[in-house]
Amino acid sequence: LKRRICRMADGGLLRCYNKGCGKEYREQDNHENACRFHPGDPFFHDAYKGWNCCKKKSTDFTEFLNVPGCKVSYHSNEKPPEPEKPNKVDVLAPGEVCEQFSVQYCQHSACFCQLSAWMSGCA
């Protein structure tokens, strides 16, 4: 197991960035059983919050935060990469056509109507 160590300038505590851990630790106290964390990603669906690695879920956010990790290993003070931000959705102006999805903005009921068949009562 390869680990990258980032030392703090003042010799203080390091913060663990493993999901579900977040504890501060000293490198000399870090060992293969020091950290309990979730290797998977959290999910948020409808009212549920949970972890996809161990299938634990809850409707209560505090309970979700307190679900113990399902894997034990070393603490890691390496920050994970930032998640990709979703693409910005452009809003069509009245009468403007979106070539990518073949839709047109319709002023009637502020609905989107397909060019081939006007839906939702649009004329």
C-alpha positions in Angstrom: 0.0 0.0 0.0 1.6 3.2 -1.2 0.9 6.3 1.0 1.8 9.9 0.3 2.7 11.8 3.5 2.2 15.6 3.6 3.8 17.1 6.7 2.5 20.1 8.4 5.0 22.9 8.8 4.4 23.3 12.5 4.5 19.6 13.2 0.8 19.6 14.3 -2.0 17.2 13.5 -2.9 16.1 10.1 -6.6 15.8 8.9 -7.9 12.6 7.4 -9.8 13.1 4.2 -11.1 9.5 3.9 -14.9 9.8 3.5 -16.7 9.5 6.8 -13.6 9.9 8.9 -12.4 13.6 9.1 -10.4 12.9 12.2 -7.1 14.7 13.1 -4.1 12.4 13.7 -0.4 12.3 14.2 1.5 10.4 11.5 3.3 8.3 14.1 -0.1 7.0 15.2 -1.2 6.1 11.7 -1.3 2.4 11.0 -3.3 -0.1 8.9 -6.2 -0.2 11.4 -6.3 3.5 12.4 -9.1 4.7 10.1 -12.7 3.5 9.7 -14.2 5.1 6.5 -16.4 4.6 3.4 -14.5 3.8 0.2 -17.6 4.5 -1.9 -19.5 7.7 -2.6 -22.4 9.1 -0.7 -25.8 9.2 -2.5 -28.8 11.4 -2.0 -32.0 10.2 -3.6 -35.5 11.3 -2.7 -35.4 11.6 1.1 -32.6 9.0 1.5 -29.0 9.7 2.2 -26.5 6.8 2.3 -23.3 5.2 1.1 -23.1 3.1 -2.0 -20.2 1.0 -0.7 -22.2 -0.6 2.2 -25.8 0.1 1.1 -26.5 1.9 4.4 -29.1 4.6 4.1 -31.2 6.9 6.3 -33.7 9.6 6.0 -32.1 11.6 8.8 -29.0 13.6 7.9 -27.4 13.3 11.4 -27.9 9.6 11.3 -26.3 9.5 7.8 -23.3 11.4 9.1 -22.9 9.0 12.0 -23.0 5.7 9.9 -19.7 4.0 10.8 -17.3 3.3 7.9 -17.3 -0.1 6.3 -13.6 -0.3 5.6 -10.5 0.0 7.9 -7.1 1.2 6.7 -4.6 4.0 7.1 -5.7 7.6 7.5 -5.1 9.7 4.4 -4.3 13.5 4.5 -4.5 13.7 0.7 -7.5 15.8 -0.4 -9.6 14.0 -3.0 -10.1 15.7 -6.4 -12.9 18.2 -6.7 -16.0 16.6 -8.3 -16.8 17.7 -11.8 -19.4 20.4 -12.0 -22.5 19.7 -14.1 -22.8 21.5 -17.4 -24.8 24.7 -17.2 -28.2 24.3 -18.8 -29.1 27.0 -21.3 -32.6 28.4 -21.3 -34.2 29.0 -24.6 -35.7 32.3 -25.4 -39.3 32.4 -26.9 -39.1 31.1 -30.5 -35.5 29.9 -30.2 -34.7 26.4 -31.4 -32.4 24.0 -29.7 -30.7 22.0 -32.4 -29.2 19.4 -30.1 -32.5 18.1 -28.7 -34.9 19.3 -31.5 -37.0 21.3 -29.0 -38.4 24.8 -29.1 -39.5 27.1 -26.3 -43.2 27.6 -26.3 -44.8 30.6 -24.7 -48.0 28.7 -23.9 -47.8 27.5 -20.2 -44.0 27.9 -20.3 -43.6 24.4 -21.7 -41.1 22.8 -24.0 -42.6 21.4 -27.1 -41.0 19.0 -29.6 -40.9 20.5 -33.1 -42.3 17.4 -34.7 -45.4 17.2 -32.4 -46.6 20.1 -30.3 -47.5 18.7 -26.9 -49.2 20.0 -23.7 -51.9 21.7 -25.7 -49.6 24.1 -27.5 -50.9 25.3 -30.9 
